[in-house]
Amino acid sequence: MTTFGYTLHATSGAARRGTVTTPRGLIQTPAFMPVGTAATVKAMQVRDVAATGAEIILGNTYHLMLRPSAERIARLGGLHRFMGWEGPILTDSGGFQVMSLAKLRRLTEKAVTFQSHIDGSRHELSPERSIEIQNLLGSDIQMQLDECPPFPIAEDASLESLELSLRWAKRSKAAFDHLADDGRALFGIVQGSVYPDQRKRSAEGLMEIGFPGYSVGGLAVGEGQGAMFETLEVTTPLLPRDKPRYLMGVGKPDDLVGAVARGIDMFDCVLPTRSGRHGQAFTWDGPINIKNATYQDDPTPLDPESDCPASRDYAKAYLNHLFRAGEYLAATLLSWHNLAFYQALMQRMRTAIEDDRFEAFAADFLNRYRSSS
């Protein structure tokens, strides 16, 4: 059986080019994971997601435990079979959604109890239950349960939250080691808000427990890009060189470039598909709103050099028409284009790192991308 692992092939400054190995296939890094919250990447078929170059997608523990339930998915053969995706799947722990979506939350040392935002039903999510759900789903990379504090947060409250997350990390690891023996991997999550000493405490505590990969959580929650980058500059050097580093919930294209420059390997974000459903297209010259009247008579495609049909084969005027007419195809085509753009950006970053010219690539990309704003 192929076991989980990470190989670092090249560096360019702090940027890293590597490969994550899983039993279900390889993941070339830096990598972007499309988000399949409820066992679907919104408005997309999995074959088209794969055709963009995506090698791994993300599923959401909170949403799937509520509907249709992890137990039902397990009876139907697991999440891969359920949604028709053959490659690796990463699941988050559900902690962020419990804090951001669920109602009447009550947090204790044991678990967080809450009411579903869907029907008001009561649930308890403990580190052990989160790992049980993720194993029922059959995901290849799983996350420890952590507390996801808000921003801003006072330093003492952040430290208290961090220590709880470390205790939950230990319990998550024990539950994972008891249940998973088939090449799956569990990542720890570094917390600590924007406090450097707390990020150091969290990273050191997680490394004492020992994980095959490390996530950076608690960012992209309102602190701003500058503070996020400053926190990454403190955090990533603390993490093992021979393990993958995953920045959770990030982000915009310039966020990705800046985070890769600071040593991050893996990303996920709803932005490509959410933006696509609302008419925003990401391009090498910056984002555009395809619903604007200026595109009503524009016969050019979003990217004539792209391999993606949505980017190459449809005029901006047609896409504008679809949105104005309220056609479902509008969301599909723009989501498809955005996902392809993100994957193309990751590929260009991988090539730049291999050629040891990442700093120049980043400067050129950002200069062009931001020139229209």
DAKA-V568430 format. One record per pair of residues at least 24 apart in sequence whose C-alpha atoms are under 7 Angstrom apart, sorted by the first residue. I is the first residue (numbers start at 1). J is the second residue. Records with the same first field share a line. If there is no record, write none. Layout:
I = J  J
This chain:
2 = 183
3 = 183
4 = 183  184  185
6 = 242  243  244
7 = 242
8 = 242
10 = 353  354
11 = 353  356
12 = 353  356  357  358
14 = 261  262  263
15 = 260  261  262  263  353
16 = 263  265  353
17 = 350  353  354
22 = 183
23 = 183
24 = 87  88
25 = 87  88
27 = 55  56
29 = 265  266  350
30 = 265  266  346  350
31 = 265  266  267  346
32 = 266  267  268  343  346
33 = 57  58  267  268
34 = 58  268  269
35 = 59  268  269  270
37 = 63
38 = 63  64
39 = 83
40 = 83
42 = 273
43 = 331  332
44 = 332  336
46 = 84  85
52 = 308  339  340  343
53 = 343
54 = 343
55 = 87
56 = 87  88  89
57 = 88  89  90
58 = 89  90  91
59 = 89  90  91  92
60 = 91  92  94
61 = 91  92  93  94  133  134
62 = 94  97
70 = 133  136  137
71 = 136
73 = 137
74 = 136  137
78 = 136  137  138
79 = 137  138
88 = 140
89 = 139  140  141
90 = 139  140  141  142
91 = 134  139  141  142  143
92 = 142  143
93 = 130  143  144  145
95 = 145  146  147  148
96 = 148
99 = 148
127 = 168  171  172
128 = 171  172  175
131 = 172  175  176
140 = 184  185
141 = 184  185  186
142 = 185  186  187
143 = 186  187  188
144 = 169  172  186  187  188  189
145 = 169  172
148 = 218
149 = 218
151 = 221  222  223
158 = 192  193
159 = 192  198
162 = 191  192  202
166 = 205  206
170 = 209
185 = 212
186 = 211  212
187 = 211  212  213  214  215
188 = 213  214  215
189 = 214  215  216  217
190 = 215  216  217
191 = 216  217  218
193 = 218
194 = 231
196 = 231  234
199 = 235
200 = 235  238
203 = 238  239
212 = 243
213 = 243  244  245
214 = 244  245  246
215 = 245  246  247  248
216 = 246  247  248
217 = 247  248
220 = 249  250
229 = 259
232 = 262
233 = 262
236 = 263
254 = 366
257 = 362
272 = 335  338  339
273 = 335  338
276 = 331  334  335  338
277 = 331  334  335
281 = 334  338
282 = 338  341
284 = 368  369
285 = 368  369  371  372
286 = 369  370  372
290 = 316  319  320
291 = 320  323  324
295 = 320
296 = 320
308 = 337  340
310 = 336  337
311 = 337
